Amino acid sequence: MDHPEQWPQQHLVLRTPRLELRPDDDAGLLELVDEAYRGIHPPERMPFLVPWTDADPRYLGRGILQYHWSERAKLAPESWSLHFLVRLDGRVIGTQGMTGLDFGVTREVDTGSWIGQRHQGRGIGTEMRAAVLMYAFDHLGAEHARSDAFSDNPASRRVSEKLGYHRDGLRRLAVRGALAENIRLRLPRQDFVRPEWKLQVEGHSPALADLLGAPVRA
């Protein structure tokens, strides 16, 4: 009996000059956990809205697995998250997330990411975010992208600046019991500063476009 593809994102692959990005799978998540235990940021700083790296080290890995499993379970055209595992030389070094809420109407995505601290400072963060932006703009028909960064996280803001984002407001939040200023960033498709390289995309299909609320427009 013929039936529609139930999990079409399993075939999706994004390739850049150095990196391979695929939606998360269980084997890859175990590699992601190993990278997290090697360190993501200096302990005196917290770059995340939710300070998940402050978890008891005995349970940090389990928390990472449970988070990604829960995100898979909630995926629907009205609200979805793709968490790409980022591989360098065949090994998982971090994750690049992209979410859409009512994407078929808003045509807007939000991104967030992390890579292991030992891989930072090499332009990898820019390369992997550029990859998902090109996928969103060129294959899903996104019109806007959003991101954010704390005021004391210049590396993240530099990535956004390189790619053409504009400041779009400020939020004052409590992180670790102290005031933190979170800078909101917005990128219209026409302002995207594209890299010189071309993105290679495999596995994008009508079934995946439908799952993400992004059917081809007439």
Summary of the structure (lengths in Angstrom):
residues: 218
radius of gyration: 17.0
end to end distance: 29.8
largest distance: 58.0
contacts: 635
relative contact order: 0.19
helix: 35%
strand: 32%
